[in-house]
Amino acid sequence: MNRRSVALATASGLFLVFIFPTLNVHLLAWIALVPLFLALSGQSVKNGFWLGGITGIVYFAGTVHWVMNSMHYYGGIPLIPASLITSLLCAYLAFYPALFGAVVVHLRRNHPSLLILSAPAVWTALEFARTYAFSGFPWSLLGYSQYLALPLIQVSDIAGVYGVSFLIVFVNAAVAEFLTDRQKYPLLLIAAVTMVLVLGYGLMRLSVPVNIGGVTVSVVQGNIEQDKKWDPTFQRETLDVYERLTQEALQQHPDIVIWPETATPFYFNGEGLRDSALREDLRSFVKKNGVPLLFGSPTYEVRPDGAVHLRNSAFLLTSDGTVGAAYHKIHLVPFGEYVPLKNVLFFIEKMVHSSGDFEAGNDYTVFTLAPHRQGTAREVKLNTAICYEIIFPDLIRRFVDRGAAIITTITNDAWFGRTAAPYQHFSMAVFRAVENRVPVARAANTGVSGFIDAKGRILDTSAIFTKAYLSHTLTPGSVKTFYTRYGDVFSCLCLLGSIFLLVNPPQRFP
């Protein structure tokens, strides 16, 4: 390992930073890993690990640096511990590219003819593993960088976002092999043919006509400041903001109105006088308007032993103001809604303004939106993903497989501040739409709120840190995709294939 190889590994890390929002130089992804592949040529497995780690550190320091901002400015964690936690997170995430570097060196030495396929399979397997390991954090998956390249990402309805990641590494490996040895130009031809086939499939999917009509959805963005959100003196003012914006949105005659995560600044199931009064006011507001409301609220449950268990929940109030159904968030945010390894990390303060840990739900609740006005011909089923649940492909597909024809997602991205994170968060929802061929409606407290159709087209978005409402008519999904029915078959094949190559030595012939 020398200065040249370190510089090449660093260059790959920088290129990977540039391909994600808000820079969005997504075409750079197709050569971003070429410097790393060149740096790994002729290296030992140990050096391959360190070079991959260098790429990973730069990659994730540039794409998840907002974690420190969230912890310090909004979570109240002192700057030094917040910086330490963010650094540890980046180091952990960099471990996956480090493993990739080590494995590529091993495969190039032992299975050189298969590198063009084995390298993307390993990268995909590692991204798949990162989605689940230690609660999972699939942020900045390579495929997400292509959320604006609609013809390319249509293949996600078969292979998920991981399939796009595979394709990107596949092309990078072909280019790198050609630059290493000009006699390997057939690999470039194979990559080109593969791209033509994928783009052809994408253009075919984009050309499928969309049914006319659907469900008109209004999303409301209250832009409530984080330090006021849970101040009791601002409870009524917060509700007034949402109700005023809702009244304006109702002029668009929506079938449903959606408020963000924890939009109600009280416990919706609370038994106290204040909670009860605000709850009844909200129900009366919905009943008066006659339009269903989907909103987020914290809830709690008191156990027989006196322990209080908090939940991050969503409720659907029907047009008569009654509770139609409730959903309790399944995938909680580490260090936000609970502290993992609490006995070890006892020094970390949670980023939530409440006592106790949040408890995860376990039901994949699908709401039923009953027709309530002329023109709404039938019942429509929808789900809601709370906050960063939308970044987990398998979690969302389970809702759709259970009948959800519209994906809604509610979030409070005020934690992110004015960083790239709100835009990164929104971009991932594009893939949930394409994977399942279901439109997405997103309501965020401070933005980005918006709509995405079943082909991944961004229909409308709001600016961040502004009060806003948006309305759009969405066509519910009607056909379950391969990905919705069978999930991450492609990623599992990549994982099994990678393991097979690693445990099987090359065949030596005399």
C-alpha positions in Angstrom: 0.0 0.0 0.0 1.5 3.3 -1.1 0.4 6.9 -1.5 -1.0 6.2 -5.0 -3.3 3.5 -3.7 -4.4 5.6 -0.7 -5.1 8.5 -3.1 -7.2 6.3 -5.4 -9.2 4.8 -2.4 -9.8 8.4 -1.2 -11.0 9.5 -4.6 -13.5 6.7 -4.7 -14.8 7.8 -1.3 -15.2 11.4 -2.6 -16.9 10.3 -5.8 -19.4 8.3 -3.7 -20.2 11.4 -1.6 -21.0 13.4 -4.8 -23.6 11.0 -6.1 -26.1 11.5 -3.3 -28.4 14.4 -2.5 -28.0 17.2 -2.4 -25.1 17.1 -4.9 -26.9 14.5 -7.1 -24.1 13.9 -9.6 -25.6 10.4 -10.1 -23.8 9.6 -13.3 -20.5 9.7 -11.4 -21.6 6.5 -9.7 -20.8 4.5 -12.8 -17.1 5.1 -12.4 -16.9 6.0 -8.6 -15.5 2.7 -7.6 -13.0 2.4 -10.5 -10.2 4.1 -8.5 -10.7 1.7 -5.6 -10.6 -1.3 -7.9 -7.3 0.0 -9.4 -5.9 0.6 -5.9 -6.7 -3.0 -5.0 -4.8 -4.4 -7.9 -1.7 -6.3 -6.6 -2.5 -5.7 -3.0 -2.6 -8.2 -0.1 -5.9 -9.0 1.6 -4.8 -6.9 4.6 -4.1 -3.9 2.5 -7.3 -4.4 0.6 -9.2 -4.2 3.8 -7.5 -0.9 4.8 -8.0 0.6 1.3 -11.6 -0.3 1.3 -11.9 1.2 4.8 -10.4 4.5 3.6 -13.0 4.6 0.8 -15.7 3.8 3.4 -14.6 6.4 5.9 -14.7 9.2 3.3 -17.9 7.8 1.8 -19.9 7.8 5.0 -18.3 10.8 6.7 -19.6 12.8 3.7 -23.1 11.2 3.7 -24.0 10.7 7.3 -22.2 13.6 9.0 -25.7 15.0 9.8 -25.9 12.6 12.7 -23.7 14.8 14.8 -25.9 17.8 14.0 -29.0 15.9 15.0 -27.5 14.7 18.3 -25.9 17.9 19.3 -28.3 20.7 18.2 -31.6 18.8 18.6 -30.8 15.9 20.9 -29.0 18.0 23.5 -25.9 15.7 23.5 -22.7 17.6 24.1 -20.5 18.2 21.0 -17.7 15.9 22.0 -19.9 12.8 22.7 -22.0 13.6 19.6 -18.8 13.8 17.5 -17.5 10.5 19.0 -20.8 8.7 18.4 -20.9 9.9 14.7 -17.2 8.9 14.2 -18.0 5.4 15.6 -21.0 5.2 13.3 -18.8 6.1 10.3 -16.2 3.6 11.3 -18.8 0.9 11.6 -20.3 1.7 8.2 -16.8 1.8 6.7 -16.2 -1.7 7.9 -18.4 -2.9 5.0 -16.4 -1.3 2.2 -13.3 -2.5 4.1 -14.6 -6.1 3.9 -15.4 -5.5 0.2 -11.8 -4.5 -0.4 -10.4 -7.5 1.3 -12.7 -9.9 -0.5 -12.1 -8.4 -3.9 -8.3 -8.9 -3.4 -9.0 -12.5 -2.4 -11.4 -13.1 -5.4 -9.1 -11.5 -7.9 -6.3 -13.9 -6.7 -8.4 -17.0 -6.6 -11.3 -16.5 -9.0 -10.1 -13.8 -11.4 -12.4 -14.8 -14.3 -15.4 -14.3 -12.1 -14.5 -10.9 -10.6 -16.9 -8.9 -12.8 -19.8 -10.9 -11.2 -18.4 -11.8 -7.8 -17.4 -8.2 -6.9 -21.0 -6.7 -7.4 -22.4 -9.8 -5.6 -20.2 -9.2 -2.6 -21.0 -5.5 -2.5 -24.7 -6.3 -2.7 -24.5 -8.9 0.0 -22.7 -6.5 2.3 -25.4 -3.8 1.7 -28.0 -6.4 2.4 -26.2 -7.4 5.6 -26.0 -3.7 6.7 -29.7 -3.4 6.4 -30.2 -5.9 9.2 -27.1 -6.0 11.3 -27.3 -4.3 14.7 -30.9 -3.1 14.1 -29.9 -2.1 10.5 -28.9 1.2 9.0 -29.3 1.0 5.2 -28.6 4.7 4.6 -26.7 5.7 1.4 -27.0 2.3 -0.3 -25.3 2.7 -3.6 -28.5 2.2 -5.6 -30.2 5.1 -3.9 -28.0 7.5 -5.8 -30.0 6.7 -9.0 -33.4 7.8 -7.7 -33.7 10.4 -10.6 -32.7 7.9 -13.3 -36.2 6.5 -13.8 -35.5 4.1 -16.8 -32.7 2.5 -14.8 -34.4 1.9 -11.5 -37.5 0.2 -12.8 -35.7 -3.1 -12.4 -36.2 -2.5 -8.7 -39.6 -4.2 -8.9 -37.7 -7.4 -9.3 -34.4 -7.0 -7.5 -35.1 -4.0 -5.2 -32.7 -1.2 -4.6 -30.0 -3.8 -4.1 -30.3 -4.8 -7.8 -29.4 -1.2 -8.8 -26.4 -1.3 -6.5 -25.3 -4.6 -8.1 -25.5 -3.1 -11.6 -23.4 0.0 -10.6 -20.6 -2.2 -9.2 -20.9 -4.5 -12.2 -20.2 -1.6 -14.6 -17.4 -0.2 -12.3 -15.7 -3.6 -12.2 -15.9 -4.0 -16.0 -14.3 -0.5 -16.6 -11.6 -1.2 -14.0 -10.7 -4.6 -15.5 -10.5 -3.0 -19.0 -8.2 -0.2 -17.7 -6.0 -2.9 -16.1 -5.9 -5.0 -19.2 -7.0 -3.7 -22.6 -7.5 -7.3 -23.7 -10.6 -7.5 -21.5 -12.7 -5.2 -23.7 -15.4 -7.9 -24.0 -16.3 -7.1 -20.4 -17.2 -3.6 -21.5 -19.4 -5.1 -24.2 -21.1 -7.3 -21.6 -21.7 -4.4 -19.3 -23.1 -2.3 -22.2 -25.5 -5.1 -23.3 -26.6 -5.5 -19.7 -27.3 -1.8 -19.4 -29.3 -1.8 -22.7 -31.4 -4.7 -21.4 -32.0 -3.0 -18.0 -32.9 0.4 -19.7 -35.1 -1.4 -22.2 -37.0 -3.0 -19.4 -37.3 0.3 -17.6 -38.6 2.1 -20.7 -41.2 -0.6 -21.2 -42.4 -0.3 -17.6 -42.5 3.5 -17.9 -44.6 3.2 -21.0 -47.4 1.2 -19.3 -50.5 3.4 -19.2 -51.7 4.6 -15.8 -55.4 4.2 -14.8 -57.3 7.5 -14.7 -58.6 8.6 -11.3 -57.7 7.7 -7.8 -57.5 9.1 -4.3 -56.8 12.8 -3.7 -54.4 13.1 -0.8 -53.4 16.3 1.1 -50.2 16.4 3.2 -49.7 19.1 5.8 -46.3 20.4 6.8 -46.6 22.4 10.1 -43.0 23.4 10.4 -43.2 23.3 14.2 -39.9 24.2 15.8 -38.3 21.3 17.7 -37.8 23.3 21.0 -41.5 24.3 21.0 -42.9 20.9 19.9 -43.3 19.5 23.4 -43.7 22.8 25.3 -47.1 22.6 27.0 -47.6 26.3 26.5 -47.5 25.8 22.7 -49.8 22.8 22.5 -52.9 24.7 21.4 -50.8 26.9 19.1 -49.4 23.8 17.4 -52.8 22.3 16.8 -54.0 25.6 15.5 -51.3 25.6 12.9 -52.2 22.2 11.6 -55.9 22.9 11.7 -55.5 26.2 9.8 -53.3 24.5 7.1 -55.8 21.7 6.9 -58.7 24.1 6.3 -56.8 25.5 3.4 -56.0 22.0 2.0 -59.7 21.1 2.2 -60.4 23.5 -0.6 -58.8 20.9 -2.8 -61.5 18.4 -1.8 -59.1 15.6 -0.6 -60.2 12.1 0.3 -57.8 12.1 3.2 -55.5 14.6 5.0 -52.1 13.5 6.4 -50.3 15.1 9.3 -46.6 14.2 10.1 -45.1 12.0 12.8 -46.0 13.1 16.3 -48.0 16.0 14.9 -50.2 16.1 18.0 -48.2 17.6 20.9 -49.9 15.4 23.4 -50.6 11.7 24.1 -53.6 10.8 21.9 -54.5 8.0 24.2 -53.7 10.0 27.4 -56.1 9.9 30.3 -55.2 13.3 31.7 -57.6 16.2 31.5 -55.4 18.1 29.1 -54.8 15.1 26.8 -58.5 14.3 26.8 -59.6 17.8 26.0 -57.2 18.1 23.1 -58.2 14.7 21.8 -61.9 15.6 21.8 -61.1 18.9 20.1 -59.3 17.0 17.3 -62.0 14.5 16.8 -64.6 17.3 16.6 -62.5 19.1 14.1 -62.3 16.0 11.8 -66.0 15.3 12.3 -66.9 18.9 11.3 -64.9 18.7 8.1 -66.0 15.2 7.2 -62.6 14.2 5.8 -60.5 11.4 7.3 -57.3 12.4 9.0 -54.1 10.2 9.3 -51.6 11.6 11.9 -48.8 10.7 14.2 -49.0 10.9 18.0 -47.0 9.5 20.9 -48.9 7.0 23.0 -48.2 5.1 26.2 -49.3 2.0 28.0 -49.1 1.5 31.8 -48.4 -2.1 32.7 -49.7 -3.8 35.8 -46.3 -3.5 37.4 -46.6 0.3 37.0 -44.0 0.5 34.2 -44.8 3.0 31.5 -44.1 2.0 27.9 -44.0 4.7 25.2 -44.9 4.1 21.6 -44.6 6.1 18.4 -48.0 5.7 16.8 -50.2 6.7 14.0 -54.0 6.9 14.0 -56.6 7.1 11.3 -59.6 9.2 12.3 -62.6 8.4 10.0 -64.8 11.2 8.6 -67.1 11.0 11.7 -64.1 11.5 14.1 -63.8 8.0 15.4 -60.6 6.0 15.5 -60.6 3.7 12.5 -57.3 2.0 13.2 -53.9 2.6 14.9 -50.4 1.6 14.0 -47.4 1.4 16.4 -44.0 1.9 14.9 -42.2 -1.4 14.4 -38.6 -0.3 13.6 -37.4 2.1 16.2 -34.5 4.6 15.9 -31.4 3.6 17.9 -30.2 6.4 20.2 -33.5 8.3 19.3 -36.3 6.1 20.6 -34.2 3.6 22.5 -30.6 3.1 23.6 -29.1 -0.2 22.3 -26.7 -1.9 24.7 -28.0 0.4 27.4 -25.9 -1.2 30.2 -22.7 -0.4 28.2 -23.8 2.9 26.7 -25.2 4.3 29.9 -23.6 7.7 29.3 -25.7 8.5 26.2 -28.8 10.6 26.7 -31.7 9.8 24.4 -32.7 12.3 21.8 -36.3 12.3 22.8 -38.0 14.6 25.2 -39.7 12.0 27.3 -38.8 9.5 30.0 -38.4 5.8 29.4 -37.7 3.8 26.3 -40.1 3.5 23.3 -41.5 0.1 22.7 -41.8 -1.4 19.2 -45.1 -2.5 17.7 -45.4 -5.8 15.9 -48.5 -5.5 13.7 -48.3 -4.5 10.0 -51.4 -2.4 10.2 -53.2 -1.6 6.9 -55.7 1.2 7.1 -59.0 1.1 5.1 -60.0 4.4 3.6 -63.8 4.2 3.1 -65.4 6.3 0.2 -66.9 9.4 1.7 -67.6 11.6 -1.3 -68.8 11.3 -4.9 -66.1 10.1 -7.2 -64.5 7.8 -4.7 -65.7 4.5 -6.1 -64.3 2.0 -3.7 -62.4 1.4 -0.5 -58.7 1.9 -0.7 -56.1 0.3 1.6 -53.0 2.2 2.7 -50.3 1.9 5.3 -48.1 4.4 7.0 -44.4 4.1 7.7 -43.1 6.3 10.5 -39.9 8.2 10.1 -37.0 6.1 8.9 -39.0 3.0 8.5 -39.3 4.0 4.8 -35.7 3.2 4.3 -36.2 -0.5 5.0 -37.3 -2.2 1.7 -38.6 -5.4 3.2 -40.6 -3.7 5.9 -42.5 -1.6 3.4 -43.1 -4.5 1.0 -44.8 -6.5 3.8 -47.4 -3.8 4.2 -48.0 -3.8 0.4 -48.2 -7.6 0.4 -50.9 -7.3 3.0 -53.0 -5.1 0.7 -51.7 -1.5 1.0 -52.3 0.2 -2.4 -50.9 3.5 -1.3 -47.8 4.0 0.9 -47.9 6.9 3.2 -44.9 7.9 5.3 -45.0 10.5 8.2 -41.8 11.9 9.7 -40.3 14.7 11.8 -37.1 15.6 9.9 -36.6 18.6 12.1 -33.8 16.6 13.7 -31.8 16.8 10.5 -31.6 20.6 10.4 -30.6 22.2 7.1 -28.4 19.3 6.0 -28.6 16.9 3.1 -30.4 14.4 5.3 -34.0 15.5 4.5 -33.3 15.2 0.8 -31.6 11.8 1.2 -34.5 10.6 3.3 -37.0 11.6 0.7 -35.0 10.1 -2.2 -35.2 6.6 -0.7 -39.0 6.7 -0.8 -38.7 6.7 -4.6 -37.5 3.1 -4.5 -40.3 2.0 -2.2 -42.8 3.2 -4.9 -41.0 1.4 -7.8 -40.3 -1.8 -5.9 -44.0 -2.3 -5.1 -45.6 -0.2 -7.9 -47.5 1.8 -5.3 -47.6 5.6 -5.0 -46.1 7.3 -2.0 -47.5 10.3 0.0 -45.0 11.9 2.5 -45.9 14.3 5.3 -42.9 15.8 7.1 -43.0 18.3 9.9 -40.3 20.5 8.4 -40.1 18.8 4.9 -39.5 17.4 2.5 -43.2 16.6 2.0 -44.4 15.4 -1.3 -45.8 12.7 -3.7 -44.2 10.0 -5.8 -46.1 7.9 -8.3 -45.8 4.1 -8.8 -43.2 4.6 -11.5 -40.9 6.6 -9.2 -41.8 10.0 -10.7 -41.6 12.8 -8.1 -45.0 14.6 -8.6 -44.6 17.4 -6.1 -42.4 18.5 -3.2 -42.3 21.2 -0.5 -39.4 23.3 0.6 -37.9 22.5 3.9 -38.6 24.6 7.0 -41.7 26.2 5.6 -45.4 25.9 6.5 -47.1 24.2 3.6 -49.7 21.8 2.3 -49.8 19.9 -0.9 -52.5 18.0 -2.6 -52.4 15.4 -5.4 -54.5 12.6 -6.9 -52.8 9.3 -6.6 -53.6 6.1 -8.5 -53.6 3.1 -6.0 -51.4 0.2 -6.9 -53.3 -2.8 -8.3 -50.7 -5.5 -9.1 -48.2 -7.1 -6.8 -44.6 -7.1 -8.2 -42.1 -9.9 -8.0 -40.3 -7.9 -5.2 -43.6 -7.4 -3.2 -44.4 -11.1 -3.4 -41.0 -12.7 -2.9 -38.8 -10.0 -1.3 -35.0 -10.0 -1.5 -34.5 -13.2 -3.5 -31.8 -11.4 -5.6 -29.9 -10.2 -2.6 -30.0 -13.6 -0.9 -28.6 -15.2 -4.1 -25.8 -12.6 -4.0 -25.1 -13.5 -0.4 -25.1 -17.2 -1.0 -23.0 -16.8 -4.1 -20.4 -14.8 -2.2 -20.2 -17.3 0.6 -19.8 -20.1 -1.9 -16.8 -18.4 -3.7 -15.1 -17.6 -0.4 -15.3 -21.1 1.0 -14.4 -22.9 -2.2 -10.8 -22.8 -3.3 -10.0 -22.4 -7.0 -9.6 -25.5 -9.1 -6.0 -26.1 -10.0 -5.3 -28.1 -13.1 -1.9 -29.5 -14.0 
